[in-house]
Amino acid sequence: MEPTSNYSVLIVDDERANLLLLNQILSGEYRVFTAKSGAEALSRAENESPDLILLDIMMPDMSGFDVLKQLKEDPATQDIPVIIVTGLTGTDDEEKGFSLGAVDYITKPFKEAIVKARVKTHMRILDQIRTLERLGFSDPLTKLANRRNFGRRLALEWRKAIRDRALISFLMMDLDKFKNYNDFYGHTQGDILLKRAARVLSEIASSSSDLAARLGGEEFGLLMPGVNATNALAIAEKIRLDIGTMRVPTIDGSKVITSITISIGVNTITPVKNDSPKDFISKTYECLIAAKAAGRNRVVSDLK
């Protein structure tokens, strides 16, 4: 049976019968993943990013409490809501689960109506939270990610890159002499130009792992996990050319066609444990400043 929603659930239980039963109850409505141990649960939670986890407490290799603690300590999984599944009846265990970050509990033996109701309730809450997050993590003018969203995403991608020994490239961009443009044509026209520039970035950030962001004012960023230095430079040059050839008519009836250029700093790194994402951003910013100082409308890269 095909699931009726796009939400996913990770079920963690060392008993095969429990996994089968919960899978049968939930698979008609949600995409279901399963794990038979604490270690497998942690791995699947990070790799699959489920929307909700049903976590058994009594497991032989690692207790559910230990799994829950590690989930909440990991930036990649700490926001996933966890419902404790337990055959224990003591309130101490419930209190411990809630203190570690669980959002609810389900007792064994399972009752189908209870399982469905609890899961549905938390999916509704999750949907509300994500709506608020979309409003709080996007720039209202350009619809790109905002600085807060960028910082959150960078922290996650940085950790993954260290773990996987993978590359991260970052482009920091600034529209050249935008203040002059804004002062001459007015803020409304300036906003139109910003939105057109943002559209260029959105079209170029084609990979699902790329993140285009408005970092503030006329400053933009493009985070590209897994992209090497050569490709990052090529992408930066394409952005520079596309922005430079962009033509934006004025809205004052004068039929004037406006244009602008962009300066771009590029940095690529394979981070290791003691590297700092703040230093990475600072070095990229230095490249941007060098591009501006060298005459603007150019790309400068840190190839050290």
C-alpha positions in Angstrom: 0.0 0.0 0.0 1.3 3.4 -1.0 1.6 5.9 1.9 -1.0 8.8 1.9 1.5 11.4 3.1 5.1 12.4 2.5 6.0 12.1 6.2 8.3 9.3 7.3 8.6 7.3 10.5 11.6 5.4 11.9 10.6 2.5 14.1 13.2 1.2 16.5 12.7 -2.2 18.2 14.8 -5.3 18.7 11.7 -7.5 18.5 10.8 -8.4 14.9 7.1 -9.0 15.8 6.8 -5.4 17.1 8.5 -4.0 14.0 6.1 -5.9 11.8 3.0 -4.8 13.8 4.0 -1.1 13.9 5.0 -1.2 10.2 1.6 -2.7 9.4 -0.2 0.0 11.4 1.6 3.0 10.0 2.8 2.1 6.4 -0.5 2.9 4.8 -0.1 6.6 5.9 3.6 7.2 6.2 6.9 6.1 4.7 8.3 3.7 7.3 11.9 2.8 8.1 13.0 0.2 10.7 16.0 -0.4 12.9 16.6 -3.4 15.2 19.3 -1.9 17.4 20.4 1.4 18.9 23.5 1.7 16.6 21.4 1.0 13.5 18.8 3.6 14.8 21.4 6.3 15.1 22.8 5.6 11.6 19.3 5.5 9.9 18.2 8.6 11.7 21.2 10.5 10.4 21.0 9.1 6.9 17.2 9.0 6.4 16.2 12.1 8.4 12.8 10.7 9.4 10.1 13.1 10.5 9.3 11.1 13.6 11.0 8.2 15.6 9.2 5.5 17.6 11.9 4.3 20.0 11.8 1.1 22.1 13.4 1.6 25.5 14.4 -2.0 26.3 17.0 -3.1 23.8 20.1 -5.3 24.5 22.9 -3.4 22.8 22.0 0.1 23.8 19.0 1.3 25.8 16.4 3.6 24.2 17.4 6.2 26.7 21.0 6.1 25.5 19.9 6.3 21.9 17.6 9.3 22.7 20.4 11.1 24.5 22.7 10.7 21.5 20.0 11.8 19.1 19.5 15.0 21.0 23.2 15.7 21.2 23.7 15.4 17.4 22.8 18.6 15.4 21.7 16.5 12.5 19.1 14.6 14.5 18.3 16.7 17.6 15.1 18.3 16.1 13.5 14.9 15.2 10.6 14.3 17.6 10.8 11.0 19.4 8.0 8.9 20.9 9.1 6.4 23.5 7.6 2.9 23.0 7.7 0.9 26.3 6.3 -2.0 28.1 7.4 -0.4 31.4 4.7 1.0 33.6 6.7 3.1 36.1 6.3 6.9 35.9 10.0 7.3 36.6 10.8 5.9 33.1 8.3 8.3 31.5 9.8 11.2 33.3 13.3 10.2 32.3 12.3 10.0 28.7 10.7 13.4 28.7 13.7 14.9 30.5 15.9 13.6 27.7 13.7 15.2 25.0 11.0 12.7 24.1 7.7 14.2 23.1 5.3 11.4 24.0 5.1 7.7 24.8 3.2 4.6 23.7 2.8 1.6 25.9 2.8 -2.1 24.9 0.8 -4.0 24.0 0.0 -1.7 21.1 -3.5 -0.5 20.4 -3.8 0.5 16.7 -6.1 3.5 17.4 -3.7 4.9 20.0 -0.6 4.5 17.9 -2.3 6.2 14.9 -3.7 9.0 17.0 -0.3 9.8 18.8 1.6 9.7 15.5 -1.0 11.9 13.7 -0.9 14.4 16.5 2.8 14.9 16.4 2.8 15.0 12.6 0.3 17.9 12.8 2.5 19.7 15.3 5.5 19.1 13.1 3.7 20.6 10.1 2.9 23.7 12.1 6.5 24.0 13.3 7.8 23.7 9.7 5.4 26.4 8.5 6.8 28.7 11.2 10.3 27.7 10.3 9.8 28.5 6.6 8.6 31.9 7.6 11.5 32.4 10.0 14.3 31.0 7.8 13.6 32.8 4.5 14.2 36.3 3.4 10.8 37.9 2.7 12.0 40.0 -0.3 14.0 37.5 -2.3 12.6 34.2 -0.9 16.1 32.9 -0.5 17.4 31.5 2.8 18.2 34.2 5.3 21.4 34.5 7.4 19.9 32.5 10.2 19.0 29.6 7.9 22.4 29.8 6.3 24.2 29.5 9.7 22.1 26.6 10.7 22.7 24.8 7.4 26.4 25.5 7.4 26.8 23.9 10.9 25.1 20.7 9.6 27.0 20.5 6.4 30.3 21.2 8.2 29.8 18.3 10.5 28.9 16.0 7.7 31.9 17.1 5.7 34.3 16.3 8.6 32.7 12.9 9.1 32.8 12.0 5.3 36.0 13.9 4.6 34.1 15.8 1.9 34.5 19.2 0.3 32.5 22.3 0.9 32.6 25.3 -1.4 31.2 28.7 -0.5 30.6 31.8 -2.7 30.2 35.2 -1.0 28.8 37.9 -3.3 28.2 41.6 -3.2 26.4 43.6 -5.8 28.8 46.4 -6.9 27.8 50.0 -6.0 24.3 48.9 -5.0 24.0 51.9 -2.7 24.5 54.3 -5.6 21.9 52.3 -7.6 19.5 52.5 -4.7 20.0 56.2 -4.2 19.6 57.1 -7.8 16.7 54.9 -8.8 14.9 54.5 -5.4 14.4 51.7 -3.0 11.5 50.1 -4.9 13.7 49.8 -8.0 16.5 48.5 -5.8 14.2 45.8 -4.4 13.3 44.7 -8.0 17.0 44.4 -8.8 17.7 42.3 -5.7 14.8 39.9 -6.6 16.2 39.5 -10.1 19.7 38.8 -8.8 18.2 36.3 -6.3 16.5 34.5 -9.2 19.8 34.1 -11.0 21.2 32.4 -7.8 18.2 30.2 -7.4 18.5 28.9 -11.0 22.2 28.2 -10.6 21.8 26.5 -7.2 20.3 23.4 -9.0 21.5 20.7 -6.6 19.2 19.9 -3.7 22.2 20.2 -1.4 23.1 23.8 -2.5 21.8 26.7 -0.5 21.4 30.2 -1.9 21.0 32.8 0.8 20.6 36.5 1.2 23.1 37.4 3.9 22.1 41.0 4.3 21.5 44.1 2.2 23.1 43.4 -1.3 25.2 40.5 0.0 24.5 37.0 -1.1 26.0 33.5 -0.4 25.9 30.2 -2.1 26.9 27.1 -0.1 27.8 24.0 -2.2 28.6 20.8 -0.3 30.6 18.4 -2.3 31.7 20.9 -5.0 35.4 21.1 -5.7 37.4 24.3 -6.2 37.5 24.1 -10.0 33.7 23.7 -10.3 33.1 26.4 -7.6 35.2 28.9 -9.7 33.2 28.0 -12.8 29.9 28.5 -11.1 31.1 31.8 -9.6 32.1 33.0 -13.1 28.7 32.0 -14.5 27.0 34.0 -11.8 29.2 37.0 -12.5 28.4 36.8 -16.2 24.7 36.2 -15.7 24.4 39.1 -13.3 26.5 41.4 -15.6 24.2 40.7 -18.6 21.0 41.0 -16.5 18.8 44.0 -17.7 16.2 45.4 -15.4 13.8 48.0 -16.7 12.8 50.9 -14.4 9.2 51.1 -13.2 9.0 54.9 -13.4 7.8 55.0 -17.0 11.0 56.3 -18.3 11.9 53.1 -20.2 15.4 53.2 -18.8 17.1 49.8 -18.7 19.4 49.3 -15.7 22.2 46.9 -15.0 24.7 46.0 -12.3 27.8 43.9 -11.7 28.8 41.6 -8.9 32.0 40.7 -7.0 32.5 37.2 -5.7 34.8 35.6 -3.2 35.3 31.8 -3.5 36.6 29.3 -0.9 36.8 25.5 -0.9 37.8 23.3 2.0 37.8 19.7 3.2 37.4 20.5 6.9 38.9 18.5 9.7 38.0 18.3 13.3 39.8 21.5 14.5 38.8 23.7 11.6 36.3 26.5 12.3 33.4 27.3 10.0 33.8 31.0 11.1 37.3 31.0 9.8 36.1 29.5 6.6 33.5 32.3 6.2 36.1 34.9 7.2 38.6 33.7 4.5 35.8 33.8 1.9 34.9 37.3 2.9 38.6 38.3 2.5 38.4 37.0 -1.1 35.3 39.1 -1.7 37.0 42.2 -0.3 40.0 41.5 -2.6 37.7 41.2 -5.6 36.2 44.6 -4.7 39.6 46.2 -4.2 40.9 44.8 -7.5 38.2 46.8 -9.4 34.9 44.9 -8.8 33.1 42.7 -11.3 35.5 39.8 -10.7 36.0 36.5 -8.9 38.7 36.0 -6.4 39.5 32.6 -4.9 41.5 31.3 -1.9 43.6 28.6 -3.5 45.9 28.1 -0.5 
